[in-house]
Amino acid sequence: MTFEVGEYLKRLKKTKQRMEKHGVDVLLVTDPANMNYLTGYDAWSFYVHQMLIVMIDEPQPIWVGRYMDANGAKRTTWMHDENVVSYPDYFVNSHQFHPMEYIAKLLTELKQEKRVIGVEMDQYYFSAKSYTTLLDNLPNATFKDCTSLVNWVRIIKSDQEIEFMRRAGTLAEQAMQAGIHAIHTGSRECDAAASIYYELIKGTEEFGGDYPSIVPMLPTGDKTSAPHLTWCDDHFEEGNAVIIELAGCYKRYHAPLARTVFLGNPTDRLKKLDEIVKEGIENVLQKVKPGIYLEELEEAWVESTRKYGIEKESRLGYSIGLNYPPDWGEHTASIRKNDRTVLEPNMTFHFIPGLWFDQDGIETSESFRVTEDGVELLTNFQRGLIQKIPFHFPDDTKGIIS
Amino acid sequence: MTFEVGEYLKRLKKTKQRMEKHGVDVLLVTDPANMNYLTGYDAWSFYVHQMLIVMIDEPQPIWVGRYMDANGAKRTTWMHDENVVSYPDYFVNSHQFHPMEYIAKLLTELKQEKRVIGVEMDQYYFSAKSYTTLLDNLPNATFKDCTSLVNWVRIIKSDQEIEFMRRAGTLAEQAMQAGIHAIHTGSRECDAAASIYYELIKGTEEFGGDYPSIVPMLPTGDKTSAPHLTWCDDHFEEGNAVIIELAGCYKRYHAPLARTVFLGNPTDRLKKLDEIVKEGIENVLQKVKPGIYLEELEEAWVESTRKYGIEKESRLGYSIGLNYPPDWGEHTASIRKNDRTVLEPNMTFHFIPGLWFDQDGIETSESFRVTEDGVELLTNFQRGLIQKIPFHFPDDTKGIIS
């Protein structure tokens, strides 16, 4: 297991306190990050239905999943083996049977069928059909929406979790360096993505890397106006801007990092945008400390950038940590107007004031931790636009000038 | 765009024929693979709510997503720009607003609010909350479950799609070779995963690779009993079995491949299992041809392996093709008992008769296409257990003997 049993028990206790506050007797945890957080369970099995059943009056949760995944659950969780229950394979991708029928039956056997049951209503791995199947098969239960209940427990990290995120930061740095190195006139987007992946996963001599919950994104040229396009096999050309957004990942904990690279001499417009973004980032980071509202960081950004006529439509960032595809964001607090989350030590955020216009865009981001009296960056990487001037040496060596 | 507009129009036509058959006027397509299939849309934006609205009497679908992703939709789809509609960022990860409120309003403006609306009820990217929000905001609509409606259109591939899958097969072969090379006494699981990723994504000189919808899986030693565990940074040791399950991916089309590697001399038990699996695979592949039921392949497997006392709990395989995380399976036909899908030319499957026991497991798989009169393998890779004998050369060179 990744953490000591005591840490899992603490997390479970906090979860039960929230359940009690919400009047929930039984919580069905289907978010794989929440399942991992409470038990240690770590496998790429979330493409089939699975869950933890957390009963408020039982000391151990019950893992339920596919038969072939039960061995993995026994191996990676702290619970007793009898708390690992599995359904037969004919429930998988069936048009006739649904795993929630099995789970409703199990809940009935456990005498939970008349209780208040919390479900994560707005979450990738709890489908509309899962919900209606439970409703149909547990007519005497009362269902409550508990989306993000466990996510809010996750928002404050333990010191060990922070150490994992620092390691993820080291991986992000070395992958960013490899990406910048691999981007040059004549190389391909896929070549750069391959180099980034290699560094992310090989890791360092001391520790290996895990897969990030979002693939590295490399929008190039005109495509920098669209932040979530992935790579293809086009060649980079002089005059291209390339946005690199990636995250290092260590034992499912993330540290994202974004930079913009320019091949050749950037336009004055891009240079100006770069200055505005750097100034804004500096001004926001200076504000970070426990006790303030998250929206105050947004106010600092607006104050810093409004004078240049910049208006940002999208949020400036979000809480990060443990996660699984398709997102490394925690789905709790966002750095934006009206978010009145009060900052506390060991909260962690990806602060990404990306600017996207119709024809171009720029991204520079930092992942940070709130400390006792300020801020700690999770990565140490030269901030701002990275300019690569091709020297055209015969051996294809390229220089990096920023 | 990846395909010509004519191919997208054909796919849309087939989808509408199915909608008509099911009595559905409006189909809300939320599966990113289905969105890509009908329009070309390709971005890692499915971690926020998005969809295609397919109206049976309108020539073009409407893409709806987050504001910052609209540029990507305009760029990668065949529809007119006015058919790309986006919601403001304050809907994202909000505890107050839900994107389906916006979409319900849009459907009302489009005068679709009293029609029969099909939704993909059992799909990762249509949450329980999405469904209840639509129900609440469209009280006069009738909802029908259309899970896998578009998936079933996808099951027969065009010749261009098959060519993409052959390319994916080439990537799978070179990644498998790299993985086998990187697995040796003293190297780490993450080193092997990094080498596999590098080859998958760098691709060949002719074409680059895309990210597979499932990460490479590398269960090692005891962990071979749990097929969906991913890598860590443990070192490989002599006596380890290592299962490699991966897929090459080209423009979102997959060709999966699994092999089992043994460091040193395998036990007689593993050698025997290997022979049984190879014989079973041979017997099944000989049966493949258009016109038979899929369950006949399962019967061939049972007939081949029952005499050795082997009973397989899980299905033997599934339809594959275009996909996004978290699964490369198509969620339509499965190679198992009671699946009466009739094989047709250009159907494609991952045939993976993995055997997992309490202490170990073995996986050997093939991805295949049904041809006019038989079968074509999508990869060409030596079948069966791969034995690596360490020679302990001072320069760490390792030999491969199979």
Contacts between the chains, C-beta under 8 A, distances in Angstrom:
chain1	res1	chain2	res2	distance
A	42	B	229	7.5
A	42	B	230	7.4
A	43	B	226	6.8
A	43	B	228	4.3
A	43	B	229	5.2
A	43	B	230	7.0
A	44	B	214	5.8
A	44	B	215	6.1
A	44	B	217	6.4
A	44	B	228	4.9
A	44	B	229	8.0
A	44	B	230	5.7
A	44	B	326	7.2
A	45	B	228	4.2
A	46	B	326	5.8
A	47	B	124	7.9
A	47	B	214	7.3
A	47	B	326	4.1
A	47	B	327	3.9
A	47	B	329	7.6
A	67	B	313	5.9
A	67	B	314	7.0
A	68	B	226	7.9
A	68	B	227	5.8
A	68	B	228	7.7
A	68	B	313	7.3
A	68	B	314	5.4
A	68	B	354	8.0
A	68	B	356	5.9
A	69	B	226	7.0
A	69	B	227	7.7
A	69	B	228	5.8
A	71	B	225	4.6
A	71	B	226	4.2
A	71	B	356	7.0
A	71	B	358	6.9
A	72	B	223	7.8
A	72	B	226	3.4
A	72	B	227	7.8
A	72	B	228	6.0
A	72	B	229	5.2
A	75	B	222	7.7
A	75	B	223	6.8
A	75	B	226	6.0
A	75	B	229	7.5
A	76	B	229	7.4
A	88	B	313	7.0
A	89	B	313	5.5
A	89	B	314	4.0
A	89	B	315	5.9
A	89	B	336	7.8
A	90	B	336	7.4
A	92	B	314	7.6
A	92	B	315	6.8
A	92	B	334	7.7
A	93	B	318	6.7
A	93	B	329	6.8
A	93	B	331	5.0
A	93	B	332	8.0
A	93	B	334	6.0
A	95	B	148	7.3
A	98	B	122	7.4
A	119	B	128	6.9
A	121	B	127	6.5
A	121	B	128	4.6
A	121	B	129	4.0
A	121	B	132	7.1
A	122	B	98	7.4
A	122	B	127	4.8
A	122	B	128	7.3
A	122	B	129	3.7
A	122	B	130	7.4
A	123	B	127	6.1
A	124	B	47	7.8
A	124	B	124	4.8
A	124	B	125	6.6
A	124	B	127	7.1
A	125	B	124	6.5
A	126	B	127	6.6
A	126	B	128	5.6
A	127	B	121	6.5
A	127	B	122	4.9
A	127	B	123	6.1
A	127	B	124	7.1
A	127	B	126	6.6
A	127	B	127	7.1
A	127	B	128	6.8
A	128	B	119	6.9
A	128	B	121	4.6
A	128	B	122	7.3
A	128	B	126	5.6
A	128	B	127	6.8
A	128	B	128	5.2
A	128	B	130	6.6
A	128	B	131	3.6
A	129	B	121	4.0
A	129	B	122	3.7
A	129	B	145	7.1
A	129	B	147	6.7
A	130	B	122	7.4
A	130	B	128	6.6
A	131	B	128	3.6
A	131	B	131	7.1
A	131	B	132	7.7
A	132	B	121	7.1
A	132	B	131	7.7
A	145	B	129	7.1
A	147	B	129	6.8
A	148	B	95	7.4
A	188	B	208	5.8
A	189	B	208	7.0
A	190	B	201	5.7
A	190	B	202	6.0
A	190	B	203	5.4
A	190	B	208	2.9
A	190	B	209	6.1
A	191	B	202	5.8
A	191	B	208	7.6
A	193	B	201	5.1
A	194	B	197	7.2
A	194	B	198	4.9
A	194	B	199	7.8
A	194	B	200	7.9
A	194	B	201	4.1
A	194	B	202	3.7
A	194	B	203	7.9
A	194	B	209	7.7
A	195	B	198	7.7
A	197	B	194	7.2
A	197	B	197	4.3
A	197	B	198	6.5
A	197	B	201	5.7
A	198	B	194	4.9
A	198	B	195	7.7
A	198	B	197	6.5
A	198	B	198	4.5
A	199	B	194	7.8
A	200	B	194	7.9
A	201	B	190	5.7
A	201	B	193	5.1
A	201	B	194	4.1
A	201	B	197	5.7
A	201	B	231	7.9
A	202	B	190	6.0
A	202	B	191	5.8
A	202	B	194	3.7
A	203	B	190	5.4
A	203	B	194	7.9
A	203	B	233	6.5
A	207	B	233	5.7
A	208	B	188	5.7
A	208	B	189	7.0
A	208	B	190	2.9
A	208	B	191	7.5
A	208	B	231	7.3
A	208	B	232	6.6
A	208	B	233	3.0
A	209	B	190	6.1
A	209	B	194	7.7
A	210	B	230	7.5
A	211	B	215	4.6
A	211	B	230	6.8
A	214	B	44	5.8
A	214	B	47	7.3
A	215	B	44	6.1
A	215	B	211	4.7
A	217	B	44	6.4
A	222	B	75	7.7
A	223	B	72	7.8
A	223	B	75	6.9
A	225	B	71	4.6
A	226	B	43	6.8
A	226	B	68	8.0
A	226	B	69	7.0
A	226	B	71	4.2
A	226	B	72	3.4
A	226	B	75	6.0
A	227	B	68	5.8
A	227	B	69	7.7
A	227	B	72	7.8
A	228	B	43	4.3
A	228	B	44	4.9
A	228	B	45	4.2
A	228	B	68	7.7
A	228	B	69	5.8
A	228	B	72	6.0
A	229	B	42	7.5
A	229	B	43	5.2
A	229	B	44	8.0
A	229	B	72	5.2
A	229	B	75	7.5
A	229	B	76	7.4
A	230	B	42	7.4
A	230	B	43	7.0
A	230	B	44	5.7
A	230	B	210	7.5
A	230	B	211	6.8
A	231	B	201	7.9
A	231	B	208	7.3
A	232	B	208	6.6
A	233	B	203	6.5
A	233	B	207	5.7
A	233	B	208	3.0
A	313	B	67	5.8
A	313	B	68	7.3
A	313	B	88	7.0
A	313	B	89	5.5
A	314	B	67	7.0
A	314	B	68	5.4
A	314	B	89	4.0
A	314	B	92	7.6
A	315	B	89	5.9
A	315	B	92	6.8
A	318	B	93	6.8
A	325	B	325	4.6
A	325	B	326	5.8
A	326	B	44	7.2
A	326	B	46	5.8
A	326	B	47	4.1
A	326	B	325	5.9
A	326	B	326	7.5
A	327	B	47	3.9
A	329	B	47	7.6
A	329	B	93	6.8
A	331	B	93	5.0
A	334	B	92	7.7
A	334	B	93	6.0
A	336	B	89	7.9
A	336	B	90	7.4
A	354	B	68	8.0
A	356	B	68	5.9
A	356	B	71	7.0
A	358	B	71	6.9
